[in-house]
């Protein structure tokens, strides 16, 4: 693949972004958890807004999604290192450059994506 260096740079940039996001989400979760421990407010019955439990659930879901995304990015960088980047993990065909532009971490061509990447 001719543009592998460009995709490596995109993936590294996205990896850095995900790592920053993970750090921020972890800090948010810790802050909310500490605030919850120090509070005697019954947020479950507060009509003014969302509950602390809901906020923690949302942040935890984002954290897990970001972790998963980071794993996919790391796997793509490994495929670049071993020379298999841009090749479908199912059929061995080249992954279209347009697909890699949209999802540079994908290991599947469009025919084999079916919601996996």
Rosetta constraint file for C-alpha pairs under 8 A:
AtomPair CA 1 CA 85 HARMONIC 7.99 0.50
AtomPair CA 1 CA 86 HARMONIC 6.91 0.50
AtomPair CA 3 CA 7 HARMONIC 6.52 0.50
AtomPair CA 4 CA 8 HARMONIC 6.07 0.50
AtomPair CA 4 CA 80 HARMONIC 7.19 0.50
AtomPair CA 4 CA 85 HARMONIC 7.72 0.50
AtomPair CA 5 CA 9 HARMONIC 6.26 0.50
AtomPair CA 6 CA 10 HARMONIC 6.30 0.50
AtomPair CA 7 CA 11 HARMONIC 6.02 0.50
AtomPair CA 7 CA 100 HARMONIC 7.94 0.50
AtomPair CA 7 CA 101 HARMONIC 7.96 0.50
AtomPair CA 7 CA 104 HARMONIC 6.49 0.50
AtomPair CA 8 CA 12 HARMONIC 6.07 0.50
AtomPair CA 8 CA 77 HARMONIC 6.61 0.50
AtomPair CA 8 CA 80 HARMONIC 7.19 0.50
AtomPair CA 9 CA 13 HARMONIC 6.12 0.50
AtomPair CA 10 CA 14 HARMONIC 6.17 0.50
AtomPair CA 10 CA 104 HARMONIC 7.56 0.50
AtomPair CA 11 CA 15 HARMONIC 5.96 0.50
AtomPair CA 11 CA 73 HARMONIC 6.21 0.50
AtomPair CA 11 CA 76 HARMONIC 7.75 0.50
AtomPair CA 11 CA 77 HARMONIC 7.05 0.50
AtomPair CA 11 CA 104 HARMONIC 6.75 0.50
AtomPair CA 11 CA 105 HARMONIC 7.18 0.50
AtomPair CA 12 CA 16 HARMONIC 6.19 0.50
AtomPair CA 12 CA 77 HARMONIC 7.94 0.50
AtomPair CA 13 CA 17 HARMONIC 6.29 0.50
AtomPair CA 14 CA 18 HARMONIC 6.13 0.50
AtomPair CA 14 CA 73 HARMONIC 7.67 0.50
AtomPair CA 15 CA 19 HARMONIC 6.12 0.50
AtomPair CA 15 CA 70 HARMONIC 6.08 0.50
AtomPair CA 15 CA 73 HARMONIC 6.37 0.50
AtomPair CA 15 CA 74 HARMONIC 7.57 0.50
AtomPair CA 16 CA 20 HARMONIC 6.22 0.50
AtomPair CA 17 CA 21 HARMONIC 6.16 0.50
AtomPair CA 18 CA 22 HARMONIC 6.04 0.50
AtomPair CA 18 CA 66 HARMONIC 6.16 0.50
AtomPair CA 18 CA 67 HARMONIC 7.79 0.50
AtomPair CA 18 CA 69 HARMONIC 7.57 0.50
AtomPair CA 18 CA 70 HARMONIC 6.20 0.50
AtomPair CA 19 CA 23 HARMONIC 6.28 0.50
AtomPair CA 19 CA 70 HARMONIC 7.50 0.50
AtomPair CA 20 CA 24 HARMONIC 6.24 0.50
AtomPair CA 21 CA 25 HARMONIC 6.04 0.50
AtomPair CA 21 CA 66 HARMONIC 7.48 0.50
AtomPair CA 22 CA 26 HARMONIC 6.07 0.50
AtomPair CA 22 CA 63 HARMONIC 6.09 0.50
AtomPair CA 22 CA 66 HARMONIC 6.58 0.50
AtomPair CA 22 CA 67 HARMONIC 7.27 0.50
AtomPair CA 23 CA 27 HARMONIC 6.27 0.50
AtomPair CA 24 CA 28 HARMONIC 6.19 0.50
AtomPair CA 25 CA 29 HARMONIC 6.14 0.50
AtomPair CA 25 CA 59 HARMONIC 6.37 0.50
AtomPair CA 25 CA 60 HARMONIC 7.90 0.50
AtomPair CA 25 CA 62 HARMONIC 7.67 0.50
AtomPair CA 25 CA 63 HARMONIC 6.19 0.50
AtomPair CA 26 CA 30 HARMONIC 6.21 0.50
AtomPair CA 26 CA 63 HARMONIC 7.43 0.50
AtomPair CA 27 CA 31 HARMONIC 6.06 0.50
AtomPair CA 28 CA 32 HARMONIC 6.11 0.50
AtomPair CA 28 CA 59 HARMONIC 7.58 0.50
AtomPair CA 29 CA 33 HARMONIC 6.01 0.50
AtomPair CA 29 CA 56 HARMONIC 6.25 0.50
AtomPair CA 29 CA 59 HARMONIC 6.58 0.50
AtomPair CA 29 CA 60 HARMONIC 7.44 0.50
AtomPair CA 30 CA 34 HARMONIC 6.07 0.50
AtomPair CA 31 CA 35 HARMONIC 6.11 0.50
AtomPair CA 32 CA 36 HARMONIC 6.01 0.50
AtomPair CA 32 CA 52 HARMONIC 7.22 0.50
AtomPair CA 32 CA 56 HARMONIC 7.13 0.50
AtomPair CA 33 CA 37 HARMONIC 6.30 0.50
AtomPair CA 33 CA 56 HARMONIC 7.80 0.50
AtomPair CA 34 CA 38 HARMONIC 6.29 0.50
AtomPair CA 35 CA 39 HARMONIC 6.10 0.50
AtomPair CA 36 CA 40 HARMONIC 7.80 0.50
AtomPair CA 36 CA 52 HARMONIC 7.20 0.50
AtomPair CA 42 CA 46 HARMONIC 6.71 0.50
AtomPair CA 43 CA 50 HARMONIC 7.97 0.50
AtomPair CA 43 CA 51 HARMONIC 5.30 0.50
AtomPair CA 43 CA 52 HARMONIC 6.49 0.50
AtomPair CA 44 CA 51 HARMONIC 5.68 0.50
AtomPair CA 44 CA 52 HARMONIC 7.79 0.50
AtomPair CA 44 CA 53 HARMONIC 7.88 0.50
AtomPair CA 46 CA 50 HARMONIC 7.85 0.50
AtomPair CA 46 CA 51 HARMONIC 7.39 0.50
AtomPair CA 50 CA 54 HARMONIC 6.37 0.50
AtomPair CA 50 CA 55 HARMONIC 7.06 0.50
AtomPair CA 51 CA 55 HARMONIC 6.32 0.50
AtomPair CA 52 CA 56 HARMONIC 6.09 0.50
AtomPair CA 53 CA 57 HARMONIC 6.09 0.50
AtomPair CA 54 CA 58 HARMONIC 6.16 0.50
AtomPair CA 55 CA 59 HARMONIC 6.17 0.50
AtomPair CA 56 CA 60 HARMONIC 5.96 0.50
AtomPair CA 57 CA 61 HARMONIC 6.14 0.50
AtomPair CA 58 CA 62 HARMONIC 6.28 0.50
AtomPair CA 59 CA 63 HARMONIC 6.06 0.50
AtomPair CA 60 CA 64 HARMONIC 6.21 0.50
AtomPair CA 61 CA 65 HARMONIC 6.19 0.50
AtomPair CA 62 CA 66 HARMONIC 6.03 0.50
AtomPair CA 63 CA 67 HARMONIC 6.13 0.50
AtomPair CA 64 CA 68 HARMONIC 6.19 0.50
AtomPair CA 65 CA 69 HARMONIC 6.16 0.50
AtomPair CA 66 CA 70 HARMONIC 6.05 0.50
AtomPair CA 67 CA 71 HARMONIC 6.28 0.50
AtomPair CA 68 CA 72 HARMONIC 6.39 0.50
AtomPair CA 69 CA 73 HARMONIC 6.25 0.50
AtomPair CA 70 CA 74 HARMONIC 6.13 0.50
AtomPair CA 71 CA 75 HARMONIC 6.14 0.50
AtomPair CA 72 CA 76 HARMONIC 6.23 0.50
AtomPair CA 72 CA 105 HARMONIC 5.87 0.50
AtomPair CA 72 CA 106 HARMONIC 7.56 0.50
AtomPair CA 73 CA 77 HARMONIC 6.25 0.50
AtomPair CA 73 CA 105 HARMONIC 5.22 0.50
AtomPair CA 74 CA 78 HARMONIC 6.23 0.50
AtomPair CA 75 CA 79 HARMONIC 6.30 0.50
AtomPair CA 75 CA 105 HARMONIC 7.52 0.50
AtomPair CA 76 CA 80 HARMONIC 6.32 0.50
AtomPair CA 76 CA 85 HARMONIC 6.67 0.50
AtomPair CA 76 CA 104 HARMONIC 7.63 0.50
AtomPair CA 76 CA 105 HARMONIC 5.05 0.50
AtomPair CA 76 CA 106 HARMONIC 7.17 0.50
AtomPair CA 76 CA 107 HARMONIC 7.30 0.50
AtomPair CA 77 CA 81 HARMONIC 6.29 0.50
AtomPair CA 77 CA 85 HARMONIC 7.97 0.50
AtomPair CA 78 CA 82 HARMONIC 6.20 0.50
AtomPair CA 79 CA 83 HARMONIC 5.84 0.50
AtomPair CA 79 CA 84 HARMONIC 4.94 0.50
AtomPair CA 79 CA 85 HARMONIC 4.63 0.50
AtomPair CA 80 CA 84 HARMONIC 6.19 0.50
AtomPair CA 80 CA 85 HARMONIC 4.79 0.50
AtomPair CA 85 CA 107 HARMONIC 7.54 0.50
AtomPair CA 86 CA 94 HARMONIC 5.72 0.50
AtomPair CA 86 CA 95 HARMONIC 5.12 0.50
AtomPair CA 86 CA 96 HARMONIC 7.80 0.50
AtomPair CA 86 CA 100 HARMONIC 7.50 0.50
AtomPair CA 86 CA 107 HARMONIC 7.14 0.50
AtomPair CA 87 CA 92 HARMONIC 5.44 0.50
AtomPair CA 87 CA 93 HARMONIC 5.54 0.50
AtomPair CA 87 CA 94 HARMONIC 4.55 0.50
AtomPair CA 87 CA 95 HARMONIC 5.52 0.50
AtomPair CA 87 CA 107 HARMONIC 6.95 0.50
AtomPair CA 87 CA 108 HARMONIC 7.40 0.50
AtomPair CA 87 CA 109 HARMONIC 7.61 0.50
AtomPair CA 88 CA 92 HARMONIC 4.71 0.50
AtomPair CA 88 CA 93 HARMONIC 5.36 0.50
AtomPair CA 88 CA 94 HARMONIC 6.10 0.50
AtomPair CA 88 CA 95 HARMONIC 5.90 0.50
AtomPair CA 88 CA 107 HARMONIC 5.51 0.50
AtomPair CA 88 CA 108 HARMONIC 4.47 0.50
AtomPair CA 88 CA 109 HARMONIC 5.21 0.50
AtomPair CA 88 CA 112 HARMONIC 7.91 0.50
AtomPair CA 89 CA 107 HARMONIC 5.60 0.50
AtomPair CA 89 CA 108 HARMONIC 5.77 0.50
AtomPair CA 90 CA 108 HARMONIC 6.82 0.50
AtomPair CA 90 CA 112 HARMONIC 6.86 0.50
AtomPair CA 91 CA 112 HARMONIC 7.98 0.50
AtomPair CA 93 CA 109 HARMONIC 7.26 0.50
AtomPair CA 94 CA 109 HARMONIC 7.09 0.50
AtomPair CA 95 CA 99 HARMONIC 6.83 0.50
AtomPair CA 95 CA 100 HARMONIC 6.97 0.50
AtomPair CA 95 CA 108 HARMONIC 6.75 0.50
AtomPair CA 95 CA 109 HARMONIC 4.64 0.50
AtomPair CA 95 CA 110 HARMONIC 7.37 0.50
AtomPair CA 96 CA 100 HARMONIC 6.50 0.50
AtomPair CA 96 CA 109 HARMONIC 6.87 0.50
AtomPair CA 96 CA 110 HARMONIC 7.84 0.50
AtomPair CA 97 CA 101 HARMONIC 6.06 0.50
AtomPair CA 98 CA 102 HARMONIC 6.40 0.50
AtomPair CA 99 CA 103 HARMONIC 5.95 0.50
AtomPair CA 99 CA 104 HARMONIC 7.39 0.50
AtomPair CA 99 CA 109 HARMONIC 7.60 0.50
AtomPair CA 99 CA 110 HARMONIC 7.26 0.50
AtomPair CA 100 CA 104 HARMONIC 4.25 0.50
AtomPair CA 100 CA 105 HARMONIC 7.24 0.50
AtomPair CA 100 CA 106 HARMONIC 6.88 0.50
AtomPair CA 103 CA 117 HARMONIC 7.98 0.50
AtomPair CA 106 CA 117 HARMONIC 5.56 0.50
AtomPair CA 107 CA 117 HARMONIC 7.38 0.50
AtomPair CA 108 CA 112 HARMONIC 5.66 0.50
AtomPair CA 108 CA 113 HARMONIC 5.31 0.50
AtomPair CA 108 CA 117 HARMONIC 7.18 0.50
AtomPair CA 109 CA 113 HARMONIC 6.02 0.50
AtomPair CA 110 CA 114 HARMONIC 7.69 0.50
AtomPair CA 113 CA 117 HARMONIC 6.09 0.50
